[in-house]
Amino acid sequence: MRADEYPGEHYDSYAEGKYAGVIGGGGLVLARIPEEIAKQREEYYQRLTRERDEAIQNDPLRDQHASMPINADRQSRVTFGGSKK
């Protein structure tokens, strides 16, 4: 988006180079995207959130029974030769 598209407003913009006149700063530029892409992006992230919520609801450790616990001990150990003292 170009700063000159908004007369009467003051936005930080690049003064020179490839992005001269484009609104932005600090290595970032402001850009437009089509509504279809914005909606697709929103649906994508909603789906990811929904899948994560379902994974949490279906977590096997959540429903374990006290008489048959599920062992989730995932520790590893690294040793470097020699004897233990």
N, C-alpha and C positions, 0 to 999 in steps of 0.2 A: 504494500500500500504506500502510495506516495503522499508526502506531506502537502504538496500543492493541490491535492484533491479536496482539501479541507481548508478553504480560505477563512481567515478570521480565527483560526485555532492555531495553537503553537504546540507542535510535537517535536521531540528530539529526532533528528534525522542525520543521515550521513551527508557530509558536505562534498566529498570527492570519492573517486574510485568507481568501481563496478556498481555500487549501490547508491550512488549520489542521488539525493532527494528522497530516498526510501526511509520510512519511519523505522527507527530502531536505534540500538546502541549497545555497547558492551558485547559485540559479536553476535547480536541477535537482530533479526529483521521481522517486521510484522507482515504477515501474508494472509491472503484470502484463500479459503477452500470452498468448493461447492457444497451445498447443503446435503446432497446425497452422501458425500464422503463423510461429512460430520455425523450424519445419522448412522451410517455404517460403523463408524468408530465408536459411537455411543452404544450401539447394540452389541458390538464385540466386547466392550468392557463390562457391560451388564451380564453378558453370557459368562464371562470369566468369573465374575463375582458369584453368580448363581451356581456355577460348577464347584467353586471353592466351598460355598455354603453346604452344598450337597455332600461333598467329600467329608466335611466336618460332621454332618449328621450321620453319615454311614461309617464312621470311624470304628473299627472293630474293638479298639481298646476302651471305648466308651461303654460298651455293653458287656464287659467281661464279668464273669461270675466269680465270687470270692473263692469257691471251692476249685475252680479251674482258671487260675490267672494266666494271662497271656504275658510271656516274658518279652519285654522290649528293651533289654539291656544291650546297648550297642556301643560298648566301649572297646577301644583298641589300645594296644600297648606297643611301644617301640623300645627295643633294648639294643645296646651297643656292646657286644662282647664282654668278657671279664666275668668275675664271679660276684654274686650278691653278698654284701656284708651286713 
